Amino acid sequence: VVHHSQLPTTEQRYIITMPPQTSFWRIAGMSYLQYVAKASSTIRAGLKEPAKRKAMEQEKYFFNSSTWEGGVQSSKTPVGTP
């Protein structure tokens, strides 16, 4: 007979059943880019001024998007905040 205090907790059972190569962001149903963006945003939000203001500037992004058809690039479409 096993006493209930000797049984693994829910967290321990989860860790035991998790495949060793699985990343936590994958288990959470996120892509790596989503995980990195969320983690970066959370860290920046926790900073104190003036470092926070400087770090929040890094959250802004801007790039151009275009498609290729028949080996020719179409016009570029701006994406993000300039």
GROMACS elastic network, one bead per residue, 0.5 to 0.9 nm:
[ bonds ]
;  ai    aj funct       b0    kb
    2     5     6  0.83091   500
    2     6     6  0.66215   500
    2     7     6  0.74931   500
    3     6     6  0.55579   500
    3     7     6  0.71988   500
    4     7     6  0.53953   500
    4     8     6  0.86906   500
    5     8     6  0.79915   500
    5     9     6  0.89295   500
    6     9     6  0.89847   500
    8    11     6  0.78813   500
    8    12     6  0.55721   500
    8    13     6  0.60076   500
    9    12     6  0.51012   500
    9    13     6  0.61902   500
    9    14     6  0.85922   500
   10    13     6  0.51182   500
   10    14     6  0.61875   500
   10    15     6  0.87241   500
   11    14     6  0.50796   500
   11    15     6  0.63004   500
   11    16     6  0.86062   500
   12    15     6  0.51367   500
   12    16     6  0.60449   500
   12    17     6  0.86335   500
   13    17     6  0.61458   500
   13    18     6  0.85285   500
   14    17     6  0.53340   500
   14    18     6  0.61115   500
   15    18     6  0.51747   500
   15    19     6  0.83603   500
   15    20     6  0.88944   500
   16    19     6  0.80449   500
   16    20     6  0.89514   500
   17    20     6  0.88607   500
   18    21     6  0.85007   500
   18    22     6  0.71385   500
   18    27     6  0.89211   500
   19    22     6  0.56119   500
   20    23     6  0.83184   500
   22    25     6  0.85701   500
   22    26     6  0.68100   500
   22    27     6  0.71060   500
   23    26     6  0.52676   500
   23    27     6  0.64666   500
   23    28     6  0.88210   500
   24    27     6  0.50125   500
   24    28     6  0.62265   500
   24    29     6  0.87812   500
   24    30     6  0.89283   500
   25    28     6  0.50452   500
   25    29     6  0.65353   500
   25    30     6  0.54487   500
   25    31     6  0.68528   500
   25    32     6  0.66648   500
   25    34     6  0.85780   500
   25    35     6  0.60743   500
   26    29     6  0.51361   500
   26    30     6  0.54772   500
   26    31     6  0.64831   500
   26    32     6  0.75211   500
   26    35     6  0.88529   500
   27    30     6  0.74959   500
   28    31     6  0.89288   500
   30    33     6  0.80425   500
   30    34     6  0.59266   500
   30    35     6  0.62161   500
   31    34     6  0.51775   500
   31    35     6  0.62696   500
   31    36     6  0.87359   500
   32    35     6  0.50207   500
   32    36     6  0.61626   500
   32    37     6  0.85626   500
   33    36     6  0.51506   500
   33    37     6  0.60755   500
   33    38     6  0.85247   500
   34    37     6  0.51668   500
   34    38     6  0.60950   500
   34    39     6  0.85157   500
   35    38     6  0.52135   500
   35    39     6  0.60394   500
   35    40     6  0.84836   500
   36    39     6  0.51067   500
   36    40     6  0.59537   500
   36    41     6  0.84380   500
   37    40     6  0.52023   500
   37    41     6  0.60716   500
   37    42     6  0.85580   500
   37    59     6  0.88862   500
   38    41     6  0.51713   500
   38    42     6  0.61215   500
   38    43     6  0.86684   500
   39    42     6  0.51500   500
   39    43     6  0.62368   500
   39    44     6  0.86626   500
   40    43     6  0.51971   500
   40    44     6  0.61599   500
   40    45     6  0.85858   500
   40    59     6  0.85705   500
   41    44     6  0.51566   500
   41    45     6  0.61210   500
   41    46     6  0.87383   500
   41    56     6  0.81719   500
   41    59     6  0.74989   500
   42    45     6  0.51732   500
   42    46     6  0.64312   500
   43    46     6  0.52576   500
   43    47     6  0.67487   500
   44    47     6  0.54923   500
   44    48     6  0.88334   500
   44    51     6  0.85020   500
   44    52     6  0.60281   500
   44    53     6  0.86780   500
   44    55     6  0.59254   500
   44    56     6  0.63569   500
   44    59     6  0.87936   500
   45    48     6  0.83187   500
   45    52     6  0.67974   500
   45    55     6  0.86936   500
   45    56     6  0.78104   500
   46    52     6  0.76137   500
   47    50     6  0.84516   500
   47    51     6  0.63515   500
   47    53     6  0.86771   500
   47    55     6  0.83346   500
   48    51     6  0.59499   500
   48    52     6  0.53418   500
   48    53     6  0.83909   500
   49    53     6  0.62261   500
   49    54     6  0.83843   500
   50    53     6  0.54935   500
   50    54     6  0.65712   500
   50    55     6  0.87946   500
   51    54     6  0.51965   500
   51    55     6  0.60581   500
   51    56     6  0.85347   500
   52    55     6  0.51234   500
   52    56     6  0.60047   500
   52    57     6  0.87069   500
   53    56     6  0.51719   500
   53    57     6  0.65431   500
   54    57     6  0.54098   500
   54    58     6  0.72232   500
   55    58     6  0.53487   500
   55    59     6  0.72411   500
   56    59     6  0.52974   500
   56    60     6  0.75191   500
   57    60     6  0.58070   500
   58    61     6  0.75474   500
   60    80     6  0.75061   500
   60    81     6  0.62414   500
   60    82     6  0.78156   500
   61    79     6  0.82127   500
   61    80     6  0.54371   500
   61    81     6  0.57448   500
   61    82     6  0.70312   500
   62    78     6  0.72714   500
   62    79     6  0.57583   500
   62    81     6  0.53444   500
   62    82     6  0.55045   500
   63    77     6  0.85022   500
   63    78     6  0.60465   500
   63    79     6  0.53672   500
   63    80     6  0.65037   500
   63    81     6  0.85804   500
   63    82     6  0.84633   500
   64    76     6  0.57070   500
   64    77     6  0.53787   500
   64    79     6  0.56637   500
   64    80     6  0.85344   500
   65    75     6  0.84796   500
   65    76     6  0.54817   500
   65    77     6  0.50883   500
   65    78     6  0.63282   500
   65    79     6  0.67168   500
   66    73     6  0.67463   500
   66    74     6  0.58253   500
   66    75     6  0.61179   500
   66    77     6  0.61559   500
   66    78     6  0.89425   500
   67    72     6  0.84397   500
   67    73     6  0.59411   500
   67    74     6  0.55876   500
   67    75     6  0.78664   500
   67    76     6  0.80963   500
   68    71     6  0.60067   500
   68    72     6  0.54224   500
   68    74     6  0.60322   500
   69    72     6  0.54015   500
   69    73     6  0.65339   500
   69    74     6  0.73727   500
   70    73     6  0.84156   500
   73    76     6  0.82977   500
   78    81     6  0.86062   500
   78    82     6  0.86768   500
   79    82     6  0.84947   500
